[in-house]
Amino acid sequence: MTDVMAMYKDKATRQAFIGKGLEIYNSLKGQLEPAHNGEIVAIEPNSGDYVVGKTLGKADKAMFQKHPDTWVLFVRIGQPDANIPLKTW
């Protein structure tokens, strides 16, 4: 699990986390695009687990069931630059 302060204050930690998540996103791209464009995929980079939701809230709720209180990368499908690392809540 990534430390909260490290994720927000240490750019290298945050960039490494995002990079690992985007690698997984790119490996899933053929399964996700274009059928789910505009939806949100939540990716847990350490396990490779992911869930898709129509909204960030729905993706978070589904991921929380698998990985409560864990850092995940939320990515808008079809727009991978629109991403944010957050803890499931």
N, C-alpha and C positions, 0 to 999 in steps of 0.2 A: 504494500500500500504506500502511496506517495504522501509525504508530509504536506499538510496544507500550506504552511509558510514557504516551503521549498517550491511548491507549485506556483505560488503567486509572486514570490520575490526572486527566485533564481531562474533567469531566462533560459539557461542551458537545460535545466531540468524540465521546464515547461516545453521547450522546443523538442527535446528528445521524446517526451510523452506524446506530443502531437505528431511527430514524425512516425513513431511506431504505430499510432492509431491510423494515420493516413496510409501507411503501407498495407495495413489490413483492409482499409476501405478500397484501395486500388485493386487488391486481390479479389474483392467481392463485386467490383464494379459491373461486371457482366450479368450478375444476378440481380443487382439493384436498379440499374439504369436500363431503359427509361421507364420501366413499369412503376417505379416508386419515386420518380422525380418530384421534388418538393417536400417529400416526407423526411423524417429524421431517423438516422441510424445512430444508435448508441453502441459504442465499441469499448470493450474492456481489453486494453492492449496486452496485459500479461497473460490472459487465458485465450484471447482471440474470440471470446464470446461476443455476440452482437444481437441486437433486437431492432426491429423497425417499428416506428409508430407514426401516426398521422401528424402528431404534434410533439414538441419537446416533452411536455408533461406525460403523454402516453408512452413515449419511448423510455422516459425515466421510470415510470411506474413499473413497466415490464422488466427493466434492467434491475431495479431495486429488488424484485423477487429473486433474481439470480445472485446479485452482488450488492447486498445492502451496505450503505455507507462506504462505497468504493469509488475511486476516481474513474471516470469514463470519458471518452471523447464523443461529443455529440456533433454530428455532421449532417448538413442539409444535403440530401441525395441529389446529385446532378450539379451541385455547387460546393465542391469539397473545400474551397477557401472559406466558406461560411461554416466555421467549426469553433467549438469552445470546450475546454476541459472543465468538468464540474464533478463534484461528488454526488452520487445518487442521494436523493432525499425522500 
